Amino acid sequence: MKKLLTLLLVLVFTSTAFSQEKTKKNIFKSLYTDFLKYGTVYGAGDMSNSIEAAERSYFVRTGESQSLYDIPVVVDNTPSYPFDYRIGFGIRKLARFSYERKPKNYYDGTENQLAFAAPTSAFKGLEYQIHFEKERWRGEDFQNHNLFLKHTGKYHIFKIQSREVDKINLEFFSVEARARLPIGKKFSISAGVIARGHERAYGYNPIEIWLNETQTFTDPDGNPILGPDGNPQEFPLNTWYTLGFDYGYSDHYTTYTDANTGEETQDWIWKDADGNIVAYSDLDFRENVFTDLMNRYNGEQWELLDPWVEVAPIVGFDYYHYKNNFWLHAYGNYILPMHRYIKGDEKFSYLNRNNWGEGGLILDNKLEQWNDYSAGVNFGWKVGKNLGIFVEGEYSKMWDSELFRSTVGINYTFK
């Protein structure tokens, strides 16, 4: 997908150049004017200490004598992480609204401008950002990217974006085309279609489905065994502990005898594939081992699925008023509940997120549509020469994910 979108960007830019003049001189002049002029190539990074524990933690282990009752060895178990860092590079050409300020003396790719979220832009024409970065946070490495292309005209909006934020498991791409209708100089509405793709299986939980699969049994005459309600009685097809068998664990029936009372109890000891004891009862195995197996199973099942692509209508509005002492920018996007998948298995799509139950997928249930939307506001008011009030906020809802940020500020300057 990265290569595809990068290619699209190149094709747009080069086609613009070739549409002007066929001479080499005019090709490069047009490429510079339409693409590079006012654009910035950047490379930047940062480095800082990682998080440190407020208090150190310890545990003890058996000493060299291997006796449980000799002096144990105290081991420092405090988590320690290498320094955090981020390295990024790219090229960008993004216009700022009049109230937006350049956050630093240089660009590093982390700027959160409204060109990404607001339907319209600060100017009519082409905007873009091609950004790649690598970061380490709390000892884990992540790779992120943001490929963004937007063209805004008086009567149209066209946008392509591919975004990955590895740290929060967010990855998607979208292509949208809208007709835009200006109403006066400050307000506009837009409507069109958006296509979105994602690899994450929103609304699909394989382990829950596996645990809810059922089966029926028959009597010697071949008739189904009936339950109290007179219907065929269903029994679990996959008991929870059999997942341990699938991953090489084994259970061993054991009798425990209380040394003081002589009372006997029975349970199951669990061992891994190497014969090491990992749990001393079924409850111990379920609480301390089974959870990791559930997550492992889910990860493996999700890897078997192809990515999804769905299309839906989208509408939006944008209001922008700016004066030096007062400004208001409000915008919103709404993806209508008319989603249609054009790629990926619809059975495991978000349309079936509530259609799984005992026995698997409930086939008689209808596909369930959903609403996705985003909205934001940027408000500033300079009251006289001393006081300033500022409010910024943005909220987005996509499938199961909710993203929001908000800031409020009051400034008073003595003069």
FENDAMO-V201566 format. One record per residue. N is the residue number from 1. SS is DSSP state (~ for helix, > for strand, _ for the rest). D_CENTER is the distance of its C-alpha to the mean C-alpha in Angstrom with 1 decimal. Layout:
# FENDAMO-V201566
n=(N,N)
ss=(SS,SS)
d_center=(D_CENTER,D_CENTER)
This chain:
# FENDAMO-V201566
n=(1,2,3,4,5,6,7,8,9,10,11,12,13,14,15,16,17,18,19,20,21,22,23,24,25,26,27,28,29,30,31,32,33,34,35,36,37,38,39,40,41,42,43,44,45,46,47,48,49,50,51,52,53,54,55,56,57,58,59,60,61,62,63,64,65,66,67,68,69,70,71,72,73,74,75,76,77,78,79,80,81,82,83,84,85,86,87,88,89,90,91,92,93,94,95,96,97,98,99,100,101,102,103,104,105,106,107,108,109,110,111,112,113,114,115,116,117,118,119,120,121,122,123,124,125,126,127,128,129,130,131,132,133,134,135,136,137,138,139,140,141,142,143,144,145,146,147,148,149,150,151,152,153,154,155,156,157,158,159,160,161,162,163,164,165,166,167,168,169,170,171,172,173,174,175,176,177,178,179,180,181,182,183,184,185,186,187,188,189,190,191,192,193,194,195,196,197,198,199,200,201,202,203,204,205,206,207,208,209,210,211,212,213,214,215,216,217,218,219,220,221,222,223,224,225,226,227,228,229,230,231,232,233,234,235,236,237,238,239,240,241,242,243,244,245,246,247,248,249,250,251,252,253,254,255,256,257,258,259,260,261,262,263,264,265,266,267,268,269,270,271,272,273,274,275,276,277,278,279,280,281,282,283,284,285,286,287,288,289,290,291,292,293,294,295,296,297,298,299,300,301,302,303,304,305,306,307,308,309,310,311,312,313,314,315,316,317,318,319,320,321,322,323,324,325,326,327,328,329,330,331,332,333,334,335,336,337,338,339,340,341,342,343,344,345,346,347,348,349,350,351,352,353,354,355,356,357,358,359,360,361,362,363,364,365,366,367,368,369,370,371,372,373,374,375,376,377,378,379,380,381,382,383,384,385,386,387,388,389,390,391,392,393,394,395,396,397,398,399,400,401,402,403,404,405,406,407,408,409,410,411,412,413,414,415)
ss=(_,~,~,~,~,~,~,~,~,~,~,~,~,~,~,~,~,~,_,_,_,_,_,~,~,~,~,~,~,~,~,~,~,~,~,~,_,_,_,>,>,>,>,>,>,>,>,>,_,_,_,_,_,_,_,_,_,>,>,>,>,_,_,_,_,_,_,_,_,_,_,_,>,>,>,>,_,_,_,_,_,_,_,>,>,>,>,>,>,>,>,>,>,_,_,_,_,_,_,_,_,_,_,_,_,_,_,_,_,_,_,_,_,_,_,_,_,_,_,_,_,_,_,_,>,>,>,>,>,>,>,>,>,>,>,>,>,_,_,>,>,>,>,>,>,>,>,>,>,>,>,>,_,_,_,>,>,>,>,>,>,>,>,>,>,~,~,~,_,>,>,>,>,>,>,>,>,>,>,>,>,>,>,_,_,_,>,>,>,>,>,>,>,>,>,>,>,>,_,_,_,_,_,_,_,~,~,~,~,~,~,~,_,>,>,>,_,>,_,_,_,_,_,>,_,>,_,_,_,_,_,>,_,>,>,>,_,_,_,_,_,~,~,~,~,~,_,_,_,>,>,>,>,>,>,>,>,_,_,_,_,_,_,>,>,>,>,>,>,>,>,_,_,_,_,_,>,>,>,_,_,~,~,~,~,~,~,~,_,~,~,~,~,~,~,~,~,~,~,~,~,~,~,_,_,_,_,>,>,>,>,>,>,>,>,>,>,>,>,>,>,>,>,_,_,>,>,>,>,>,>,>,>,>,>,_,_,_,_,>,>,>,>,_,_,~,~,~,_,~,~,~,_,_,_,>,>,_,_,>,>,_,_,_,_,_,_,_,_,_,_,>,>,>,>,>,>,>,>,>,>,>,>,_,_,_,>,>,>,>,>,>,>,>,>,>,>,>,_,_,>,>,>,>,>,>,>,>,>,>,>,>,_,_,_)
d_center=(16.4,16.8,20.6,20.8,19.4,21.5,24.4,23.9,24.1,27.2,28.8,28.4,29.9,32.7,33.6,34.0,36.3,38.3,38.9,41.0,43.8,44.5,46.0,44.1,44.8,43.2,40.2,39.2,40.3,38.0,35.1,35.6,36.1,33.1,30.6,31.6,33.6,31.8,28.9,28.1,27.4,26.0,25.3,24.4,23.2,23.5,24.4,24.8,25.7,23.0,23.1,26.4,27.5,29.8,32.1,32.8,32.5,35.0,36.1,39.4,40.4,43.8,46.1,48.2,50.6,47.9,49.5,47.3,49.9,50.5,48.9,45.2,43.1,40.7,37.4,35.0,31.6,29.8,26.4,26.8,24.2,25.1,24.6,21.2,21.1,19.3,20.9,20.0,22.0,22.1,24.0,23.5,25.5,24.1,26.5,26.4,27.7,30.9,29.5,26.8,28.0,27.2,25.5,27.3,30.2,28.0,24.6,22.0,19.0,17.1,18.9,17.0,19.4,19.7,20.3,16.6,16.3,20.0,21.5,24.5,25.2,27.8,29.9,30.5,29.8,27.3,24.4,22.0,20.0,19.5,17.8,17.1,16.8,16.9,16.6,17.8,16.8,18.8,20.1,16.9,16.4,13.3,13.3,11.7,12.9,13.4,16.0,17.3,20.5,22.0,25.6,27.1,30.6,32.8,32.1,28.8,25.2,23.4,20.0,17.9,14.6,12.3,9.5,7.8,7.0,7.8,8.6,5.5,4.2,2.3,5.6,7.9,11.5,13.9,17.7,19.7,23.4,25.1,28.6,29.2,32.2,33.3,35.3,37.4,36.2,33.5,31.7,30.0,28.3,26.5,25.7,24.6,22.1,18.5,17.1,13.4,12.2,9.3,9.8,7.9,10.7,9.9,13.1,14.7,16.0,18.5,20.4,21.1,22.5,24.5,26.0,27.0,28.8,32.5,35.9,39.5,42.8,46.2,49.7,52.4,53.4,49.9,49.1,45.7,45.9,45.5,43.9,45.5,44.3,46.2,43.1,42.2,40.7,37.3,36.5,33.3,32.9,30.7,31.8,29.1,31.1,31.6,28.1,29.7,32.4,29.9,28.7,32.2,33.0,36.3,37.9,41.6,43.8,45.3,47.9,47.9,51.2,51.6,54.1,55.6,55.9,55.8,53.3,51.2,47.6,45.6,42.0,40.0,39.2,36.1,36.2,33.8,34.8,36.9,38.8,37.4,37.3,33.7,34.6,37.9,37.2,35.0,33.5,32.9,31.2,29.0,27.9,27.5,26.8,25.5,22.2,21.3,22.7,20.5,17.3,19.0,20.0,16.6,15.3,18.4,18.3,14.7,16.0,18.9,17.0,16.9,14.1,14.4,15.6,16.7,18.9,19.9,22.1,20.8,23.0,22.9,25.3,26.0,28.7,29.8,32.9,33.8,36.9,37.5,37.8,35.4,32.3,29.8,26.8,25.0,22.7,20.7,18.9,19.1,18.1,20.9,20.7,22.2,19.4,20.8,19.3,21.0,19.4,18.3,20.0,20.1,21.2,17.8,16.0,14.6,18.2,19.5,17.1,20.3,22.8,22.8,25.7,28.7,29.6,26.3,25.3,27.6,28.8,30.7,27.8,26.7,23.3,21.5,20.1,17.7,17.3,14.5,15.6,15.4,18.4,19.6,23.0,24.8,28.3,31.0,34.6,37.3,40.0,43.1,43.3,41.9,39.0,35.5,32.8,29.3,26.2,22.7,19.7,16.7,14.6,12.0,11.2,9.2,9.9,9.1,6.9,9.3,9.4,13.0,15.5,19.3,22.4,26.0,28.9,32.7,35.0,38.7,40.8,44.4,46.8)
